[in-house]
Amino acid sequence: MEYLARCIEDNWVSSAGPFVARLEAEMAECAGCQHAVAFVNGTAALHLALVAAGVRPGMHVIVPDFTFAATANAVYHAGARPLFADVAPDTWTLSPEALEQALAGARDQGLKIGAVISVHVMGQPADMEPLSYTCAKAGVPLIEDAAGAIGAIYKDKPVGCFGDIAMFSFNGNKTVTAGGGGMIVTNREDWAARVRHLSTQARAAAAYQYDEVGFNYRMTNLNAAVGLAQLERLPEMLATKKAHAFAYDRAVTGRVDMQPMSRVNWAVSSCWLYGLRTNSTAAAGSLVKHLDGCGIEARPFWKTLSNQKAYAAAARMPAPYAAGLSGRVVTIPSGSGLTESEREAVIKALAGWRGKVVND
Ligand SMILES: Cc1ncc(COP(=O)(O)O)c(C=O)c1O
């Protein structure tokens, strides 16, 4: 309220203002990067991250098959096509082996790979070391889609600083929201300058002069005010979300009709969303219905993109692990506003459901 009032009083309400600069500085620090550029949303940020990375029409970009539509859509916005690859069973994120296979597959099919996007799923970091080693060896830029992973740690460092460039989202459903918004972070000064330039209509130094076709992708000061106030509460929100996740982990351990995402010892998930993998799409539907009957909102999570109409023309590699997650993961309440007694009610409701044990 205080920050928003300051925007109104000072009349800095649009796509410039002190809160935009402050949010950028705070996000650079939060991700351990030298540069940050604020965006109107994460999809726009990812679009220009791809452009800065050199992705051009005619190229392909390796994208995990288990992700939100925006990851693949940004590739199309940059004029390229996705090459979908499989995820790893322990993290549900782009598998280093699948990346190698996709690069080899691209060579065989004569596809030019412009970049690789690794998505940190539900706050769980991807295994960035082997992914960046493989990308560096192949001479392909690595982009982190950290949309929902603010506060996640990979090998003692925050996500966002492992690829050549990374993106965060401040959409309403994220741990830190700005109402809407996105952020690019990078250590590449030239890339940061280029995305900043392109996001502000590619205005040249003189008034109403442009040196290329640009975009109106900047975040407003009003959104940045909300984002900054939220970011100040990040440690507290992360702690609450982790407490929810660990309580759910304990509650479902040993069950054969649902499994939590496995936790790896080389990363700390930010626990943005809590997902349970059921044994079939029918079981996922049954669990959602059961929870709904208990007054609890749960949702089926992502479906693989490669078999959807919008991406019919995309290239793809076999993705059996992604297929095994598609439509079977159910997300349950995990917001930082969830109280302990509400969480206990969810746990009780989970205990009242039994799913078939056989996989479909
Ligand atoms: C994995 C992933 N990538 C990209 C995005 C796009 O972010 P935004 O909604 O801010 O455009 C999201 C948002 O939900 C996401 O979950």
The ligand as a Gaussian input file, in Angstrom:
#p B3LYP/6-31G(d) Opt

LIG

0 1
 C        7.518000     -22.504000     -16.815000
 C        6.917000     -21.168000     -17.178000
 N        7.464000     -20.465000     -18.174000
 C        6.977000     -19.270000     -18.532000
 C        5.899000     -18.699000     -17.877000
 C        5.359000     -17.395000     -18.359000
 O        5.354000     -16.359000     -17.428000
 P        4.249000     -15.208000     -17.505000
 O        2.943000     -15.801000     -17.077000
 O        4.739000     -14.166000     -16.545000
 O        4.218000     -14.703000     -18.903000
 C        5.305000     -19.397000     -16.832000
 C        4.167000     -18.788000     -16.124000
 O        3.337000     -19.271000     -15.506000
 C        5.812000     -20.681000     -16.471000
 O        5.267000     -21.406000     -15.482000

